[in-house]
């Protein structure tokens, strides 16, 4: 399976693009860099995991992607608190990142079952 066919990869790449667009004119380069890196890290780690040779490596990269979801949520909470992100957009991004994290968790469980069977 190609990572581009995964719904979770498509959703995480789309979320990352939304974040980049939102912060395109932000002058707080430190915050902008952190939140865009966290967002893009989700899709990139999913992709990298699926391109790895071993299931264990794939699980590791999926775990990194799940961690990046938590990092992104933290930054969205802070961005909302300091008025860089409106409440409606923050809620959308938080909900989407929680759902993406759940999907990644499901992939991890599936991969772990595969490991146990082999």
C-alpha positions, -999 to 999 in steps of 0.1 A, spaced: 0 0 0 12 35 -8 11 60 20 -6 85 -4 -36 61 -4 -41 63 34 -69 85 46 -50 94 77 -21 107 56 -44 127 33 -61 143 63 -28 151 80 -13 166 49 -45 187 44 -43 199 80 -7 209 75 -15 228 44 -43 247 63 -19 256 90 7 269 65 -19 290 48 -32 304 81 3 315 92 17 326 58 18 362 69 25 357 106 55 378 117 62 357 148 86 334 130 94 313 161 58 303 167 51 300 130 80 277 126 71 255 155 34 250 146 40 244 109 68 219 117 46 200 141 18 199 115 40 187 87 57 162 109 25 142 112 22 135 75 59 131 70 63 105 97 34 85 85 49 85 50 84 77 63 70 48 84 52 33 54 83 34 33 104 16 59 114 -20 54 103 -34 88 71 -33 107 89 -23 138 104 8 121 69 16 107 55 15 142 82 38 155 75 64 128 37 61 134 45 67 171 64 99 162 35 110 141 11 105 171 35 125 193 35 153 167 -3 154 169 0 161 207 27 187 200 4 204 174 -26 204 198 -5 221 225 6 248 200 -30 253 188 -41 257 224 -14 283 230 -20 300 196 -57 303 205 -48 317 240 -26 344 225 -51 353 197 -30 339 168 -58 315 161 -95 322 163 -116 299 185 -135 283 156 -104 274 136 -86 262 168 -116 239 176 -115 226 140 -78 219 142 -80 204 176 -108 180 166 -90 170 134 -58 164 152 -75 143 178 -92 122 151 -59 118 132 -42 107 164 -69 81 169 -65 69 133 -27 66 138 -33 47 171 -55 22 151 -27 17 126 -2 11 154 -25 -15 169 -29 -32 136 8 -33 129 15 -46 164 -9 -75 158 8 -83 126 41 -84 145 27 -108 171 14 -131 144 47 -134 126 
